[in-house]
Amino acid sequence: MNFRNKIAYSFAIDPLHFIDKNEGSVAYFNSNDEAKTNLLAWGKVAELKIYDTSGAFDKLKAFQSEHKDWMTGFLSYDLKNDVEKLESKNESALDFANLHFIIPELLIEFLPNETTVFAIDGFSIDSLNEMIHLARDKYIPETINSVNTIFHGHDEDEYLKHFDRLAKHIQHGDIYEVNYCLEFKSDNINIDPVSTYYRLNKQTSAPFSVFFKDNEHYLLCGSPERFLKKEGNSILSQPIKGTIRRGVDSKEDEELKEKLRNDPKEQAENVMIVDLVRNDLSRIATEASVKVDELFGVYSFKTVHQLISSVSCQSREELHPVDIIKATFPMGSMTGAPKIRAMQLIEDNEDFKRGIYSGAFGYFTPEGDFDFNVVIRSILYNENKKVISFPVGGAITSLANGSDEYHECILKAKAMKKALQNS
């Protein structure tokens, strides 16, 4: 374990001011809640970066066991191939790794009334003070992006062809629910990632928002969904299934919330995934500890209302933290039920490699606790290749209507488009 010095500061600086375009690695976890802690991981002491999927979770387990330190990073959706006998046939131009975790030089906790810095042994206090000084004088420019055309591989007619194929599998009893996604993409463009994230965050104010940079790779994430949290032996998952737009005024907003809360289709989507999560957690839980803490909770975000449920358990003492993640990965909300068959059909019908999208981004603490989101409502950017991708998707069940599902995808893409197009 790397020894870290704990240094308490009293300053009020936007964490984004610590991010510079020339830095190699930085991750900012933004709760968008003034009463909660936000985290900024800066620099790189060590890393685990894996492009193959075979044995990836075992390598992560060994890496975490060796270092037992703060670690930030992501698990791509395609690690499904390490969990089950599956394959990824589609390609991506983004070139993100399948698994990437970084031990930072600095871990900064932004608390409501205090800022705490965990600095790696040997990190100069003078350097830290200089960082703080420079951050105070920074501002986030409202840089205009050169994004003129955003397009996706499927128009509505093409989407409906795949919807109908998947609906037939539901009718035949192969699956009960499947999460089908399409990709918005733009090539040969430049954006300013920090100001773009700033605009995206203003659009979403999501509780599991992330800004991540490692060299040319960026994740600008406005996720409302938690995949999995571990605190001691307590495990929590909060799947989202069920979406409706915001109203034009408070009266319509309340009407739409009630409609979402009582919609049989949305409830069916949600409860199927809750059952899947309960089954996943039972693999790692102590006897009779799996419970549904909240079913069909309606939560409001800036552009949509969402139906969110909470499922928890107590994990068995002997389990390694990475074993807990592997047993539940990928998350049910982004796959379907039954999970393996749904993932096979996803691969057959989607025309892009999901990669980090619908995977998870999060952190480990030195004690082995963790918190991971679901990477949705996100912009992925390769600065060297000048490629942007922001996939969106939704659940298909026997009650789903293809045109409605397509337009739900368009609704979910709204925040990313506005952030990129400076509107």
N, C-alpha and C positions, 0 to 999 in steps of 0.2 A: 504493500500500500504506500502511495506517495504521501508524505507528510504535508499537511496544508496549514498555513497560518490563517487564523480567523481575525479579521480586522473590521471593526465597526466604524461606520461613517454616518454623518448626518448631512445629506444633500438631496436636493430635489432636481433630478435631471432625467429627461426622457431617455429610457434605455436605448432607443434607436440612435441617439447621439453618439453612442459608443461604437457604432458600426461605420466602418470606412471601406470604401470600394476596394482598397488595396490589401485589406486583411485577408489571410488565407482561410480562416474558419471562424464562424460565429453562429450561435443559435440563441434565439430570443423566444421565451415562452411567455405569452401575453394572455392573462386571464380576462382582461378588460373589466376588472372589478377592483376598485380602489381598496377594498377591505381584504384582498387576497394578495399573496406573494407572487411576484413575477420573477423569472429567472433569466439571467444572461450568461451564457457560456462563451468565453473568449479564448482564442488561441488553441494550440494543439500540442500536447505532450506526447501522446501516443494515439494510435488509431487501429481499428480493425475494419478493413474494407474488402468486401467479398463480391465478386461478380458472378461466380458459379453459385448454384443453390445447394449442391450436394454437401451435406454435413455442416451447413451454415450455422444451425442452432447449436451444435456441439462446439463449434469454434467460438461462438459468442459466449457460451457457458464457460469455456476455459479462459477466455479473455477477462470476463467479469470476475471470475474466481481468483485470477492472478493479481488483478489490480485493486479490486474492492475500493473504488474511488467514484467520484462523480463521472458519469458517462452520459453523453447525449448522442442521439442518432436515430436511425430509422430502419424499419423492416419493410421490404417491398412485398407487395401482394404475391409476387412470383415465388416467394419462399414456401408457398403451398406445395411446391414440388419437393421440398425437403420434409414436409409433414406427411404427405400422401404420395402415392405413385401417380403423379401427374406430370404434365409437360407444358411449356409455354412455346407456342408456335408463332406467335405474332412478334413484330419487331418495334423498336422505338429508336428515334433519332436523338434522344436526350442523353443517353450514355450514363445514367445514374447507376451506381452499384446496386446490387440486390440487398446488401446489408452493409451499413456503415455506422460505426460508433467511434466517438472521439472523446478522449480524456482531455479536458480543457486546462489551460494554464490558470485561468481565473474562472470562478463561479460566483456570480454576483446575485444576491437575493435582494430584490427591491420590496421591502416591507412598507406598510402604510406610514410608519413614523421613523424608519431607520433603514439604512442600507448596510448589508453585511457582505464582505468580500472573503472568499476562501481562495487564498493564493497558494500556488504550488511552491514548495520549499525552494528558496533561491530567487524567487521573483522579486525584483527590486521595488522597494517602497517608493523610491523616487520615480520609477517608471509608472507606477500605479497613480501617484499624485499627478503626474504629467497627463496621463489618460483622462483623469477627472477634469483637469483644467481645460484640456482641448474639448471635451464633451460639453462643458458649460457654454463654450463659445459657438457650438455648432447649431445649425438649423437644417431643417429638412426641406430641400427645394421642391417646388411643385413643377418638376421637370416634365416637359411634354414628350410623351412617347411617340415613336414613329410607327404606330400600329394602325394601319389604314384598313386592312382586310383581315377579318377573323372568319375562318370557315371550318366546317366539320365534314367528316366523311359521308355522313348520311343525311339526306333530306327526309322529310316526313314519310314519303312513300317508301324509301329504303328502310327506314326505321320500322315501319309497319310490317315489312316482309319478315324481318327478324322477330318482331313481336309475335306474329302469327305462328312462326316455327316453334317458338318457345311455348306459346299458348297450347299448341298441339301436344307437346310433351306433358304439360299440366293435365290436359284432358285425358291423356293415356295413362296417367298415374306415375310417370317417371319422376316428377318433382311436384312440389306444392307451391314453391315460390322460388324466384330467381331474380338476382339483381343484374340488370342489363344496362350497359353504359355505352356512351358514344363520346368521341373525342373532338373537342374544338382545338384547332391547331393553326399556327402561323409561322411561316418560314422567312428567313432573311430579314430579320427586324432587330432593332435595338430598343431596350427599355432601360429606365433607371429603376433598379430593383427596390431600393429603399423607399423612394417616393411612391412607387406602384404599390408596395405593401402598405404604406401609410394610407393610400386611398382605399385599398381593399378593406383594411381594418375599419376605416370610417363607414364603409358600406355594410360590414357584417357585425362588428363588435362582438365577435364570437368568443366563447369561454376557453377554447382550446386552440387559440391562434398561435401561429409560429412563423418567425422569419428565420430561415436557415441559409447560410452561405458556406460553401467549401470550394475554393478556387472558382471555377467557371459555373458551378452548379448552384442553383437557387431553388428554394421552396418558399413560396409566399402563400401561407395557409390561413384560411378563415374558417376552421372547422368548428362546428357546434357539438361534435360528438366525442365522447370518451370511449375508447376501446377497453382499457383495463387499467386498474389502479391497485397497487399493493401497498398496504401500510401495516407493518407487522405481519400478522397472519390474516388480516382482513382483506378480502378481494372484492372489488366492485367493478361491474360492467354496466354501461348505460346505452343500450342500442337505440337508434333512431329508426323508426319506420312510420311514415305518415307525414304529409306535407300539404300545406295550403298557403295561399298568398296572404299578405297583410291587407287590411281594409283601407279605404280612402279616408275614413274617419273612425272615431272610437266606437260608434254604434255598429258599423259594419265589421270592424275588427272583432268585437265581442261575438257577433253572429257567426263569423267565420271560425272562431275558436270553438264555439259550440258545435258547429257542423263537423269540424275535424274530430272533436272528442267523441262524437256519437256516430261517426261514419262506419258502417259495417265493413266496408272494404279496407279502410285504413286500420281498423281494429284487427281485422284478420291478418293483415301484413305484420302488424306489430306483435301479435301474440304468437305467431309462428316463429319469429326470430327470438322472442323471449324463451320459448320452449327449447330452441336450439342452444341458446346461451346457457340455460339451466343444465342441459345435457353436457355441454362443454365443461362447465364449472364442476360438475359432478366427478369428473376425472381427477380433479386435484383437491376436492373438498373433503373435510372431515364428515363423518356420518351425520346425515340429517341437517346439515348446516346451510344448504342452498335454499335461498328464499327470494321471493319477489318483493322488494321494498316499496316499489311504486309501479303501477300498471296504467298506461295511457295518460301519463302526465303531459299537459299541453304547455309548451315553452315557446315564448315569443322572441324572435330575432328581428333584425331591421327589415328584412325582405320577406320572411316567411314565418309561419307558425309550424312547430314540429311536435309530433307525438313521440315522447321519450319514456322509456321504462327503465327501472333500476333493478339489477339482479346482483345479489351478493352471496358470499360464503366465507367460511374459514378454511384456509389452506392447510394441508398436512405439514407438520413440522419438518419432515425430512426432505421436502422438495426444494430444489434449487429455484431461484427466481426465474431463470430462463426456461426451466421445465414447465412452469406455470403458464408462461406466454405461449410456448410451443403447443401445449395441450389445447389452447383456445384459438389458435391462429389458423387461417385468417378469420376475421370477425364475421359473425353470422349476418350482420346487416348488409355486408357487401358481397355475400355469396348467395345463400338461399338454403332451401331444405328439400330433400336431404342434401347435406353440404357437398359431399364429394361429387355426386351426379350434377349438382348445380354448377360446380366449378368446371366440370368437363364441358357442359353446354355453353357456359360463358366463353370458354376458349374457342369453341366451334363457331360462335356467332359474332363475337366482337372482332374488329379488324385492327386493333392496336394492342401493344403490350402495356398492361396497366402500370407495371413497375411500382414506383413509390405511391402512385395514386391508389387509393383504397387499401394501402398498407397502413403503417402506424409510425408516428414520430413521437419520441418521448425521451425520458431520462431515467437513469438508475442513480440512487444515492449510495454513499459508501456502506450503508447498513443493508443494502440489498432490496430496499423498497423501490418502487417504480411508478410511473404514471405515463400512459401512452394515449394519444388521440387516434382518431380515424382520419386519414388524410383524404378529406373531401373539401369542396369549395375552395380549391387551391390552384395556383398558377405555378407550373414547373418551367424552368428557364435554363437553357444552356447558352451562356454568354458567348462562348467561342463559336458555336455552330449557329447562333442567332435563331434558335428554335424555341417556340413557346407551345405549351400544351396545357389545356385545362379540361379534363374529362368531367362528365356529369352522368348521373344515372338514376335509376329508380327500380322499385320492386314490381315484378309481374306476378299476379296471382290469377285464380280463376275468375275473380270479380273485376279484374282490371280492364280498362278500355284503352286501346292502343293510342288513339289520338290524344286522349287525356294524359297518358304517360309521357308522350313525346313533348307536350307543352309543359309538363312539370319539369322535364329536363331543361327546356328553354328558360323557365323561371329560375332554376337553380344556377344557370350560367350567367344570369343578369349581373350579379355583383362583380364577377371576374371581368366581364366585358367592359363594364363602366370603369373599373380601375385601370384597365389597359388603354382605354380610349379617352382617358382624361375628361370623362363626363360625370 
